[in-house]
């Protein structure tokens, strides 16, 4: 199970600006991605794809992803609706 959450510090992070600030303060620009994102549901799906494709994980065929709303604790799973969103892809039958 993969759990993302609202109010994530990387959500909307201006990556290039932060890298420039780090470089100005330290003299070294980070050579790696800070993994900022603008769409939390898309980020959740991307994370699920990474897990499914990882050669380091033995069991990766049943990956489920969710987004937790930290303000109200809501979490959606499958077809249940709430302020949180399940990012698990639908099956051919339309169920998650």
N, C-alpha and C positions, 0 to 999 in steps of 0.2 A: 504494500500500500504506500502510495506517495501522497504526502500532504503539503500543499502550499497554503499560504495564508494572506489575508488582506493586510494592508499597512506594512508590507515588506519593505525594508530599507532599499532594496535594489530596484523596486518598482518606480520607474520614472527618473532614476538616477542619471544625471547628465555625465555619462562616462568620460567623454573627452575633457570636459571641464574638471572633473575630479582628478583625472590623470595629470592634467596641466598643473593643478594645485599641488599634487604630490611631488611633481618634478620641481616646481618652484621652491618647495620647502626642503626637499632632500637632495636635489640635483640628479635624481634618477627617475626616469619615466617608467612606470610599470609596463613590462613587455607582454603582460597577460590581459585577458579580457576580465572586466569586473562583473560581467554577466548581468548587466542592467537590462530591463525589459519594460515595455509599455502595456502589454496585454497579458494579464495574469493567467487567463485560461489557455492562451497559446503557449505560454511558458510551461504550464503544467503538462500540456500535450507533448511539448518538446522534451521535457524531462522524462516522461513515460517512454518516448521513443529511444532516448539514450539508454534507459534501463533495459529495454527489450533488445537492443543491439549490443549490449556490453558482453564481451567475451569472458569477463571476469566473474559474472554471476551465473550460478548453476541453474537456478529456477527463475526464468524471466518470461514465461508464457502467459501468466495471469497477473498482469500489472493493472492496478486500479489507481486512479488519481482523483484528488479532491481539492477543493479550495475552501478553507475554513474562514468564516467571517469572524475576526477577533473581537468585533464590537458586541455581537450578540451570541456568539458561539454556534451559529447556524452552520450546518454542514449538509450538503445535498449528496445523495447517493442514487445513482440510476435515474429513474423518472420522477423522484421526489423533488418538489420545488421548494426553494427557500431563498434567502438572500445569498447563500453560498452556491457555488456551482460545481457540479461533478464534471471533471474534464475527461472522464473515461469515454472513449469513442463508442458510438452505438454499434450494436451488432447488426447483421443483415435483417433480423426480425424487428429492428427498431427499439429493442431493449438494450439497456446498458449493462 
